[in-house]
Amino acid sequence: MQLSEQELRRRHEREELEKMGINPYPSETFEVTATAKEIKENFDKDKNNYQEVTLAGRLMSRRIMGKASFAELMDSTGRIQIYVSRDDIAPGENKDLYNTVFKKMLDIGDFIGIKGYAFVTQVGEISVHVTELKVLTKSLRPLPIVKREIDENGNEIVHDGFTDPELRYRQRYVDLIVNPHVRETFKKRTQLVSTMRNFLSEKGYLEVETPILQPIHGGAAARPFKTHHNTLDMTLYLRIANELYLKRLIVGGFDGVFEFAKDFRNEGMSRFHNPEFTVMELYVTYKDYNWMMDLVEEMVEKVALALHGKTEVQVGENVINFARPWKRYTMYEAIEHFTKIDISNMEEPELRQAAQKLGIHVDPTMGKAKIIDEIFGETAEPNLIQPTFITDYPVEMSPLAKKHRSKPGLVERFEAICNGKEICNAFSELNDPVDQRARFEEQLELAKRGDVEAMALDEDFLRALEYGMPPTAGLGVGIDRLTMIMTNSNSIQDVLFFPQMKPENKDKKEDEKAD
Protein backbone atom coordinates (compact mmCIF):
# COMPACT_ATOMS: atom_id res chain seq x y z
CA MET A 1 0.00 0.00 0.00
CA GLN A 2 1.47 3.33 -1.12
CA LEU A 3 1.24 5.90 1.70
CA SER A 4 1.44 9.66 1.35
CA GLU A 5 3.78 11.80 3.43
CA GLN A 6 0.88 12.84 5.67
CA GLU A 7 -0.24 9.25 6.18
CA LEU A 8 3.29 8.21 7.12
CA ARG A 9 3.51 11.12 9.58
CA ARG A 10 0.21 10.23 11.23
CA ARG A 11 1.29 6.62 11.67
CA HIS A 12 4.49 7.85 13.28
CA GLU A 13 2.45 10.08 15.64
CA ARG A 14 0.34 7.06 16.56
CA GLU A 15 3.49 5.16 17.54
CA GLU A 16 4.81 8.12 19.53
CA LEU A 17 1.55 8.39 21.47
CA GLU A 18 1.83 4.73 22.41
CA LYS A 19 5.43 5.26 23.55
CA MET A 20 4.16 8.05 25.85
CA GLY A 21 1.68 5.60 27.37
CA ILE A 22 -1.31 7.16 25.62
CA ASN A 23 -3.64 4.67 23.92
CA PRO A 24 -4.77 6.34 20.66
CA TYR A 25 -7.84 4.03 20.64
CA PRO A 26 -8.98 3.72 24.29
CA SER A 27 -11.73 1.24 25.20
CA GLU A 28 -13.46 2.82 28.19
CA THR A 29 -16.68 4.81 27.95
CA PHE A 30 -16.34 8.56 27.60
CA GLU A 31 -19.48 10.11 29.07
CA VAL A 32 -20.80 13.02 27.01
CA THR A 33 -23.07 15.47 28.85
CA ALA A 34 -23.73 18.12 26.18
CA THR A 35 -23.57 18.73 22.44
CA ALA A 36 -22.22 21.61 20.41
CA LYS A 37 -25.68 22.60 19.22
CA GLU A 38 -27.19 22.42 22.70
CA ILE A 39 -24.54 24.71 24.18
CA LYS A 40 -24.67 27.25 21.33
CA GLU A 41 -28.45 27.44 21.46
CA ASN A 42 -28.96 27.48 25.23
CA PHE A 43 -25.91 29.00 26.91
CA ASP A 44 -26.74 32.16 28.84
CA LYS A 45 -23.83 33.98 30.47
CA ASP A 46 -26.21 35.66 32.91
CA LYS A 47 -27.48 32.28 34.09
CA ASN A 48 -23.90 30.96 34.04
CA ASN A 49 -25.11 27.56 32.84
CA TYR A 50 -23.04 24.78 31.20
CA GLN A 51 -20.20 25.27 33.69
CA GLU A 52 -19.42 21.55 33.86
CA VAL A 53 -19.73 19.99 30.42
CA THR A 54 -18.17 17.03 28.65
CA LEU A 55 -18.06 16.93 24.85
CA ALA A 56 -16.47 14.65 22.27
CA GLY A 57 -15.92 14.99 18.55
CA ARG A 58 -13.48 15.58 15.71
CA LEU A 59 -10.84 18.26 15.81
CA MET A 60 -11.60 20.35 12.70
CA SER A 61 -9.28 23.35 13.02
CA ARG A 62 -6.59 24.81 15.31
CA ARG A 63 -5.01 28.21 15.91
CA ILE A 64 -1.99 27.62 18.14
CA MET A 65 -0.80 30.73 19.98
CA GLY A 66 2.00 29.67 22.31
CA LYS A 67 0.66 28.64 25.70
CA ALA A 68 -2.99 28.77 24.56
CA SER A 69 -4.88 27.83 21.44
CA PHE A 70 -8.30 28.04 19.88
CA ALA A 71 -9.65 25.02 18.04
CA GLU A 72 -12.93 23.80 16.57
CA LEU A 73 -14.65 20.61 17.70
CA MET A 74 -17.33 18.94 15.54
CA ASP A 75 -19.82 16.45 16.93
CA SER A 76 -22.94 15.03 15.30
CA THR A 77 -24.86 18.27 15.94
CA GLY A 78 -22.38 20.79 14.57
CA ARG A 79 -19.22 22.70 15.47
CA ILE A 80 -18.19 24.69 18.52
CA GLN A 81 -15.05 26.64 19.32
CA ILE A 82 -12.88 25.42 22.20
CA TYR A 83 -10.14 27.25 24.10
CA VAL A 84 -7.18 25.13 25.19
CA SER A 85 -4.68 26.51 27.72
CA ARG A 86 -1.45 24.70 28.50
CA ASP A 87 -1.64 25.19 32.26
CA ASP A 88 -5.31 24.14 32.43
CA ILE A 89 -4.95 20.75 30.71
CA ALA A 90 -1.44 20.14 32.11
CA PRO A 91 -1.49 21.79 35.57
CA GLY A 92 1.60 20.02 36.92
CA GLU A 93 5.23 20.28 35.91
CA ASN A 94 4.80 17.89 32.97
CA LYS A 95 3.39 19.93 30.06
CA ASP A 96 3.61 17.13 27.45
CA LEU A 97 -0.17 16.87 27.04
CA TYR A 98 -0.19 20.38 25.60
CA ASN A 99 3.31 20.92 24.22
CA THR A 100 3.72 17.52 22.59
CA VAL A 101 0.34 15.81 22.28
CA PHE A 102 -1.99 18.71 21.49
CA LYS A 103 0.46 20.85 19.50
CA LYS A 104 2.42 18.16 17.64
CA MET A 105 0.59 14.82 17.59
CA LEU A 106 -3.03 15.77 17.06
CA ASP A 107 -4.30 16.40 13.53
CA ILE A 108 -7.45 17.59 11.85
CA GLY A 109 -9.88 14.68 11.95
CA ASP A 110 -8.70 13.18 15.25
CA PHE A 111 -11.34 12.52 17.92
CA ILE A 112 -10.85 14.09 21.33
CA GLY A 113 -12.91 14.28 24.48
CA ILE A 114 -12.94 17.44 26.59
CA LYS A 115 -14.25 18.66 29.89
CA GLY A 116 -14.71 22.34 30.63
CA TYR A 117 -17.11 25.23 30.91
CA ALA A 118 -18.94 27.45 28.42
CA PHE A 119 -18.11 31.14 28.06
CA VAL A 120 -18.32 33.96 25.52
CA THR A 121 -15.13 35.29 23.92
CA GLN A 122 -14.34 38.97 23.54
CA VAL A 123 -15.68 38.86 19.96
CA GLY A 124 -18.96 37.33 21.19
CA GLU A 125 -18.50 33.68 20.19
CA ILE A 126 -19.85 30.98 22.49
CA SER A 127 -16.97 28.63 23.28
CA VAL A 128 -15.85 25.96 25.74
CA HIS A 129 -12.84 26.56 27.99
CA VAL A 130 -11.12 23.17 28.22
CA THR A 131 -9.94 21.93 31.61
CA GLU A 132 -9.31 18.29 30.65
CA LEU A 133 -8.46 16.73 27.27
CA LYS A 134 -8.30 13.08 26.21
CA VAL A 135 -7.27 11.47 22.90
CA LEU A 136 -10.11 9.20 21.73
CA THR A 137 -9.14 8.23 18.17
CA LYS A 138 -6.11 8.95 16.01
CA SER A 139 -7.09 9.34 12.33
CA LEU A 140 -4.52 7.95 9.89
CA ARG A 141 -5.84 9.61 6.72
CA PRO A 142 -6.09 13.38 6.24
CA LEU A 143 -9.51 14.83 5.50
CA PRO A 144 -10.01 16.86 2.30
CA ILE A 145 -9.21 20.49 3.06
CA VAL A 146 -12.44 22.48 2.91
CA LYS A 147 -12.02 26.17 3.66
CA ARG A 148 -15.02 28.25 4.67
CA GLU A 149 -15.31 31.99 5.02
CA ILE A 150 -18.11 34.50 5.47
CA ASP A 151 -18.36 37.35 2.93
CA GLU A 152 -19.49 40.90 3.71
CA ASN A 153 -23.13 39.89 3.13
CA GLY A 154 -22.96 37.14 5.70
CA ASN A 155 -22.95 34.31 3.13
CA GLU A 156 -20.72 31.29 3.59
CA ILE A 157 -18.17 30.74 0.80
CA VAL A 158 -16.64 27.26 0.48
CA HIS A 159 -13.23 26.73 -1.13
CA ASP A 160 -11.83 23.37 -2.25
CA GLY A 161 -15.05 21.57 -1.31
CA PHE A 162 -15.43 17.80 -1.47
CA THR A 163 -17.85 18.01 -4.38
CA ASP A 164 -16.93 15.37 -6.96
CA PRO A 165 -20.07 13.15 -7.14
CA GLU A 166 -18.23 9.88 -7.66
CA LEU A 167 -15.94 10.51 -4.68
CA ARG A 168 -18.87 11.66 -2.53
CA TYR A 169 -20.94 8.56 -3.26
CA ARG A 170 -18.01 6.14 -3.05
CA GLN A 171 -16.63 7.65 0.17
CA ARG A 172 -19.87 8.69 1.84
CA TYR A 173 -18.17 8.63 5.22
CA VAL A 174 -15.89 11.48 4.09
CA ASP A 175 -18.81 13.29 2.46
CA LEU A 176 -20.72 13.26 5.74
CA ILE A 177 -17.73 14.65 7.64
CA VAL A 178 -16.78 17.54 5.38
CA ASN A 179 -20.26 18.31 4.02
CA PRO A 180 -22.44 18.23 7.16
CA HIS A 181 -25.49 19.51 5.24
CA VAL A 182 -25.62 16.08 3.56
CA ARG A 183 -26.64 14.60 6.91
CA GLU A 184 -29.82 16.68 6.83
CA THR A 185 -30.98 14.86 3.70
CA PHE A 186 -30.69 11.51 5.46
CA LYS A 187 -32.32 12.81 8.63
CA LYS A 188 -35.25 13.91 6.49
CA ARG A 189 -35.35 10.48 4.86
CA THR A 190 -35.64 8.86 8.29
CA GLN A 191 -38.31 11.38 9.27
CA LEU A 192 -40.21 10.61 6.06
CA VAL A 193 -40.21 6.86 6.78
CA SER A 194 -41.18 7.42 10.43
CA THR A 195 -44.08 9.67 9.42
CA MET A 196 -45.41 7.05 6.99
CA ARG A 197 -44.90 4.22 9.48
CA ASN A 198 -46.72 6.09 12.25
CA PHE A 199 -49.52 7.12 9.87
CA LEU A 200 -50.17 3.51 8.83
CA SER A 201 -49.73 2.04 12.33
CA GLU A 202 -52.21 4.54 13.78
CA LYS A 203 -54.77 3.30 11.26
CA GLY A 204 -54.36 -0.19 12.70
CA TYR A 205 -52.36 -1.80 9.91
CA LEU A 206 -49.70 -4.36 10.85
CA GLU A 207 -46.06 -3.92 9.84
CA VAL A 208 -44.65 -7.27 8.66
CA GLU A 209 -41.60 -8.82 7.00
CA THR A 210 -41.59 -11.11 3.97
CA PRO A 211 -38.79 -13.14 2.29
CA ILE A 212 -36.03 -11.43 0.32
CA LEU A 213 -34.81 -14.73 -1.13
CA GLN A 214 -37.65 -16.18 -3.20
CA PRO A 215 -37.95 -19.34 -5.32
CA ILE A 216 -40.00 -17.44 -7.93
CA HIS A 217 -39.57 -13.76 -8.76
CA GLY A 218 -42.98 -12.15 -8.92
CA GLY A 219 -45.05 -9.08 -8.19
CA ALA A 220 -43.54 -6.80 -10.84
CA ALA A 221 -42.22 -6.68 -14.39
CA ALA A 222 -38.45 -6.66 -13.89
CA ARG A 223 -35.32 -8.74 -14.43
CA PRO A 224 -34.21 -10.38 -11.15
CA PHE A 225 -30.87 -11.08 -9.54
CA LYS A 226 -30.28 -14.82 -9.32
CA THR A 227 -28.34 -16.83 -6.74
CA HIS A 228 -27.96 -20.45 -5.63
CA HIS A 229 -28.61 -22.08 -2.26
CA ASN A 230 -26.05 -24.85 -1.80
CA THR A 231 -27.81 -26.88 0.90
CA LEU A 232 -31.15 -26.96 -0.92
CA ASP A 233 -29.39 -27.12 -4.30
CA MET A 234 -31.88 -24.71 -5.78
CA THR A 235 -31.96 -21.40 -7.59
CA LEU A 236 -33.26 -18.44 -5.60
CA TYR A 237 -33.99 -14.85 -6.62
CA LEU A 238 -33.61 -11.57 -4.77
CA ARG A 239 -37.15 -10.24 -4.62
CA ILE A 240 -38.22 -7.71 -7.23
CA ALA A 241 -41.35 -6.98 -5.16
CA ASN A 242 -42.99 -8.18 -1.95
CA GLU A 243 -46.53 -8.02 -3.30
CA LEU A 244 -47.35 -11.71 -3.68
CA TYR A 245 -46.26 -12.58 -0.14
CA LEU A 246 -48.19 -9.68 1.39
CA LYS A 247 -51.31 -10.83 -0.46
CA ARG A 248 -50.80 -14.31 1.01
CA LEU A 249 -51.08 -12.64 4.44
CA ILE A 250 -54.36 -11.01 3.39
CA VAL A 251 -55.59 -14.49 2.42
CA GLY A 252 -54.45 -15.62 5.87
CA GLY A 253 -56.82 -13.20 7.61
CA PHE A 254 -55.07 -9.87 8.21
CA ASP A 255 -57.15 -6.78 7.39
CA GLY A 256 -54.19 -4.52 6.62
CA VAL A 257 -50.46 -5.21 6.29
CA PHE A 258 -47.53 -3.08 5.17
CA GLU A 259 -43.79 -3.53 4.77
CA PHE A 260 -40.83 -1.21 4.23
CA ALA A 261 -38.78 -3.47 2.01
CA LYS A 262 -35.50 -3.64 0.15
CA ASP A 263 -36.19 -4.82 -3.40
CA PHE A 264 -33.68 -5.64 -6.13
CA ARG A 265 -33.94 -5.32 -9.91
CA ASN A 266 -31.19 -6.27 -12.32
CA GLU A 267 -31.71 -3.36 -14.66
CA GLY A 268 -30.04 -0.17 -15.86
CA MET A 269 -28.71 2.50 -13.51
CA SER A 270 -29.43 6.20 -13.75
CA ARG A 271 -30.04 9.15 -11.50
CA PHE A 272 -33.54 7.69 -10.93
CA HIS A 273 -32.61 3.99 -10.70
CA ASN A 274 -30.46 1.96 -8.31
CA PRO A 275 -30.48 -1.87 -8.47
CA GLU A 276 -31.24 -1.97 -4.73
CA PHE A 277 -34.08 0.30 -3.62
CA THR A 278 -36.62 0.79 -0.85
CA VAL A 279 -40.36 0.48 -1.27
CA MET A 280 -43.32 0.58 1.10
CA GLU A 281 -46.15 -1.76 0.13
CA LEU A 282 -49.59 -1.69 1.77
CA TYR A 283 -52.63 -3.97 1.37
CA VAL A 284 -56.01 -3.24 2.98
CA THR A 285 -59.11 -5.43 2.74
CA TYR A 286 -62.54 -4.33 1.49
CA LYS A 287 -61.12 -1.20 -0.19
CA ASP A 288 -60.56 -0.20 -3.81
CA TYR A 289 -58.18 2.04 -5.76
CA ASN A 290 -60.40 5.11 -5.32
CA TRP A 291 -60.10 4.77 -1.54
CA MET A 292 -56.35 4.23 -1.89
CA MET A 293 -55.96 7.50 -3.86
CA ASP A 294 -57.48 9.38 -0.95
CA LEU A 295 -55.13 7.64 1.50
CA VAL A 296 -52.06 8.50 -0.62
CA GLU A 297 -53.04 12.16 -0.76
CA GLU A 298 -53.48 12.26 3.01
CA MET A 299 -50.23 10.39 3.75
CA VAL A 300 -47.95 12.35 1.40
CA GLU A 301 -49.46 15.65 2.55
CA LYS A 302 -48.57 14.61 6.13
CA VAL A 303 -45.02 13.82 5.03
CA ALA A 304 -44.61 17.28 3.47
CA LEU A 305 -45.93 18.95 6.61
CA ALA A 306 -43.68 16.85 8.86
CA LEU A 307 -40.54 17.64 6.85
CA HIS A 308 -41.22 21.25 5.87
CA GLY A 309 -44.05 22.55 8.03
CA LYS A 310 -46.05 23.29 4.86
CA THR A 311 -47.38 21.49 1.80
CA GLU A 312 -45.23 23.43 -0.69
CA VAL A 313 -41.82 21.91 -1.49
CA GLN A 314 -39.13 23.47 -3.67
CA VAL A 315 -37.88 20.93 -6.22
CA GLY A 316 -35.39 22.39 -8.65
CA GLU A 317 -37.08 25.33 -10.34
CA ASN A 318 -40.55 24.13 -9.39
CA VAL A 319 -42.62 24.65 -6.25
CA ILE A 320 -44.67 21.48 -5.80
CA ASN A 321 -47.79 21.64 -3.68
CA PHE A 322 -48.87 18.39 -2.03
CA ALA A 323 -52.09 19.82 -0.58
CA ARG A 324 -55.19 17.76 -1.33
CA PRO A 325 -56.87 17.17 -3.74
CA TRP A 326 -54.48 16.19 -6.56
CA LYS A 327 -55.27 16.34 -10.27
CA ARG A 328 -56.51 13.10 -11.89
CA TYR A 329 -56.28 11.85 -15.51
CA THR A 330 -56.92 8.44 -17.01
CA MET A 331 -53.85 7.16 -18.88
CA TYR A 332 -55.54 7.63 -22.25
CA GLU A 333 -56.65 11.15 -21.28
CA ALA A 334 -53.10 12.08 -20.28
CA ILE A 335 -51.64 10.80 -23.56
CA GLU A 336 -54.29 12.60 -25.59
CA HIS A 337 -53.80 15.80 -23.54
CA PHE A 338 -50.09 15.95 -24.38
CA THR A 339 -50.06 14.42 -27.91
CA LYS A 340 -53.54 15.25 -29.30
CA ILE A 341 -53.73 11.56 -30.31
CA ASP A 342 -56.48 9.25 -28.98
CA ILE A 343 -54.99 5.75 -28.67
CA SER A 344 -57.82 4.30 -26.57
CA ASN A 345 -59.17 2.05 -29.34
CA MET A 346 -55.90 1.21 -31.10
CA GLU A 347 -54.56 -2.32 -31.47
CA GLU A 348 -50.87 -3.22 -31.61
CA PRO A 349 -50.19 -2.34 -35.30
CA GLU A 350 -51.85 1.08 -34.94
CA LEU A 351 -49.99 1.71 -31.70
CA ARG A 352 -46.69 0.99 -33.45
CA GLN A 353 -47.60 3.53 -36.12
CA ALA A 354 -48.58 6.09 -33.49
CA ALA A 355 -45.28 5.58 -31.66
CA GLN A 356 -43.38 5.99 -34.91
CA LYS A 357 -45.28 9.19 -35.68
CA LEU A 358 -44.31 10.52 -32.24
CA GLY A 359 -40.66 9.56 -32.77
CA ILE A 360 -40.74 6.85 -30.07
CA HIS A 361 -38.67 3.72 -30.66
CA VAL A 362 -40.41 0.38 -30.06
CA ASP A 363 -38.89 -3.03 -30.76
CA PRO A 364 -40.53 -6.27 -31.95
CA THR A 365 -40.52 -7.86 -28.47
CA MET A 366 -42.90 -5.19 -27.15
CA GLY A 367 -46.53 -6.09 -26.86
CA LYS A 368 -49.46 -3.66 -26.71
CA ALA A 369 -48.91 -2.84 -23.04
CA LYS A 370 -45.20 -2.03 -23.44
CA ILE A 371 -45.88 0.25 -26.41
CA ILE A 372 -48.56 2.20 -24.52
CA ASP A 373 -46.20 2.47 -21.56
CA GLU A 374 -43.44 3.85 -23.83
CA ILE A 375 -45.79 6.41 -25.37
CA PHE A 376 -46.97 7.57 -21.94
CA GLY A 377 -43.43 7.64 -20.55
CA GLU A 378 -42.11 9.75 -23.41
CA THR A 379 -44.97 12.18 -23.96
CA ALA A 380 -46.98 12.60 -20.75
CA GLU A 381 -45.01 11.58 -17.68
CA PRO A 382 -42.19 14.20 -17.99
CA ASN A 383 -44.80 16.98 -18.15
CA LEU A 384 -46.58 16.02 -14.92
CA ILE A 385 -44.88 18.25 -12.36
CA GLN A 386 -47.57 18.79 -9.73
CA PRO A 387 -48.80 15.59 -7.98
CA THR A 388 -51.15 13.85 -10.42
CA PHE A 389 -52.95 10.51 -10.37
CA ILE A 390 -52.92 8.56 -13.65
CA THR A 391 -55.73 6.00 -13.58
CA ASP A 392 -57.35 3.20 -15.56
CA TYR A 393 -54.52 1.41 -17.34
CA PRO A 394 -54.90 -1.12 -20.18
CA VAL A 395 -55.36 -4.64 -18.85
CA GLU A 396 -52.24 -5.86 -20.67
CA MET A 397 -50.08 -3.50 -18.57
CA SER A 398 -51.26 -4.76 -15.19
CA PRO A 399 -51.30 -8.54 -14.68
CA LEU A 400 -52.09 -8.21 -10.95
CA ALA A 401 -54.86 -5.57 -11.07
CA LYS A 402 -58.61 -6.16 -11.13
CA LYS A 403 -60.48 -5.48 -14.37
CA HIS A 404 -62.29 -2.15 -14.41
CA ARG A 405 -65.86 -2.36 -13.18
CA SER A 406 -67.25 -0.25 -16.06
CA LYS A 407 -64.53 0.18 -18.73
CA PRO A 408 -63.81 -2.99 -20.77
CA GLY A 409 -60.13 -3.54 -21.56
CA LEU A 410 -58.89 -1.50 -18.59
CA VAL A 411 -57.93 -2.24 -14.99
CA GLU A 412 -58.45 -0.35 -11.74
CA ARG A 413 -54.95 0.97 -11.28
CA PHE A 414 -53.32 4.32 -10.60
CA GLU A 415 -49.85 5.76 -10.42
CA ALA A 416 -49.00 9.04 -8.71
CA ILE A 417 -46.65 11.11 -10.84
CA CYS A 418 -44.74 14.06 -9.42
CA ASN A 419 -41.91 16.12 -10.90
CA GLY A 420 -42.10 13.95 -14.00
CA LYS A 421 -41.57 10.63 -12.24
CA GLU A 422 -43.71 7.90 -10.68
CA ILE A 423 -43.71 7.90 -6.88
CA CYS A 424 -46.33 5.20 -6.26
CA ASN A 425 -48.38 2.49 -7.92
CA ALA A 426 -51.69 1.00 -6.72
CA PHE A 427 -54.46 -1.40 -7.72
CA SER A 428 -57.82 -2.71 -6.85
CA GLU A 429 -56.11 -6.08 -6.44
CA LEU A 430 -57.02 -8.99 -8.68
CA ASN A 431 -58.49 -11.71 -6.47
CA ASP A 432 -60.09 -13.96 -9.14
CA PRO A 433 -57.72 -16.97 -9.33
CA VAL A 434 -58.99 -18.03 -12.79
CA ASP A 435 -58.42 -14.56 -14.25
CA GLN A 436 -55.04 -14.35 -12.47
CA ARG A 437 -53.88 -17.65 -14.00
CA ALA A 438 -54.87 -16.43 -17.47
CA ARG A 439 -52.91 -13.20 -16.93
CA PHE A 440 -49.82 -15.13 -15.82
CA GLU A 441 -50.09 -17.34 -18.91
CA GLU A 442 -50.17 -14.21 -21.09
CA GLN A 443 -46.95 -13.13 -19.36
CA LEU A 444 -45.37 -16.48 -20.23
CA GLU A 445 -46.17 -15.86 -23.89
CA LEU A 446 -44.47 -12.45 -23.69
CA ALA A 447 -41.43 -14.15 -22.17
CA LYS A 448 -41.31 -16.50 -25.16
CA ARG A 449 -41.21 -13.42 -27.40
CA GLY A 450 -38.10 -12.25 -25.58
CA ASP A 451 -39.50 -10.01 -22.84
CA VAL A 452 -36.96 -10.53 -20.03
CA GLU A 453 -39.16 -8.56 -17.60
CA ALA A 454 -42.29 -10.68 -18.05
CA MET A 455 -43.72 -12.16 -14.83
CA ALA A 456 -43.29 -15.79 -13.88
CA LEU A 457 -46.22 -18.05 -13.06
CA ASP A 458 -46.41 -18.62 -9.28
CA GLU A 459 -48.46 -21.75 -8.59
CA ASP A 460 -48.37 -21.30 -4.80
CA PHE A 461 -49.72 -17.77 -5.09
CA LEU A 462 -52.54 -19.04 -7.33
CA ARG A 463 -53.27 -21.74 -4.75
CA ALA A 464 -53.53 -19.05 -2.06
CA LEU A 465 -55.99 -17.08 -4.20
CA GLU A 466 -58.06 -20.23 -4.68
CA TYR A 467 -58.60 -20.32 -0.90
CA GLY A 468 -60.16 -16.87 -1.31
CA MET A 469 -58.73 -13.36 -0.96
CA PRO A 470 -61.22 -10.65 0.02
CA PRO A 471 -61.54 -7.49 -2.09
CA THR A 472 -58.31 -5.60 -1.42
CA ALA A 473 -56.60 -2.34 -2.36
CA GLY A 474 -52.81 -2.44 -2.70
CA LEU A 475 -50.15 0.27 -2.88
CA GLY A 476 -46.42 0.52 -3.49
CA VAL A 477 -44.53 3.76 -2.72
CA GLY A 478 -40.96 4.32 -3.91
CA ILE A 479 -39.22 5.68 -0.81
CA ASP A 480 -36.08 6.76 -2.69
CA ARG A 481 -38.03 8.71 -5.33
CA LEU A 482 -40.26 10.35 -2.72
CA THR A 483 -37.19 11.30 -0.67
CA MET A 484 -35.57 12.86 -3.74
CA ILE A 485 -38.57 15.13 -4.15
CA MET A 486 -38.98 15.96 -0.47
CA THR A 487 -35.28 16.88 -0.11
CA ASN A 488 -34.84 18.60 -3.49
CA SER A 489 -32.21 16.04 -4.51
CA ASN A 490 -31.22 15.74 -8.15
CA SER A 491 -30.14 12.10 -8.10
CA ILE A 492 -31.18 8.91 -6.34
CA GLN A 493 -27.53 8.55 -5.32
CA ASP A 494 -27.99 11.67 -3.15
CA VAL A 495 -30.60 9.93 -0.97
CA LEU A 496 -28.85 6.56 -0.62
CA PHE A 497 -26.03 6.33 1.89
CA PHE A 498 -24.15 3.82 -0.26
CA PRO A 499 -25.41 3.71 -3.86
CA GLN A 500 -24.18 1.00 -6.19
CA MET A 501 -21.00 2.12 -7.98
CA LYS A 502 -18.75 0.82 -10.71
CA PRO A 503 -15.50 -0.71 -9.42
CA GLU A 504 -12.77 1.78 -8.65
CA ASN A 505 -10.05 1.98 -11.31
CA LYS A 506 -7.41 0.77 -8.88
CA ASP A 507 -9.55 -2.31 -8.17
CA LYS A 508 -9.78 -3.04 -11.90
CA LYS A 509 -6.00 -2.84 -12.23
CA GLU A 510 -5.53 -5.17 -9.26
CA ASP A 511 -8.01 -7.63 -10.79
CA GLU A 512 -6.11 -7.53 -14.08
CA LYS A 513 -2.84 -8.26 -12.24
CA ALA A 514 -4.47 -11.15 -10.42
CA ASP A 515 -5.60 -12.65 -13.74
Order of alpha helices (4+ residues) and beta strands (2+ residues): alpha-alpha-beta-beta-beta-alpha-beta-beta-beta-beta-alpha-alpha-alpha-beta-beta-beta-beta-alpha-beta-beta-alpha-beta-beta-beta-alpha-alpha-alpha-beta-beta-beta-alpha-alpha-beta-alpha-alpha
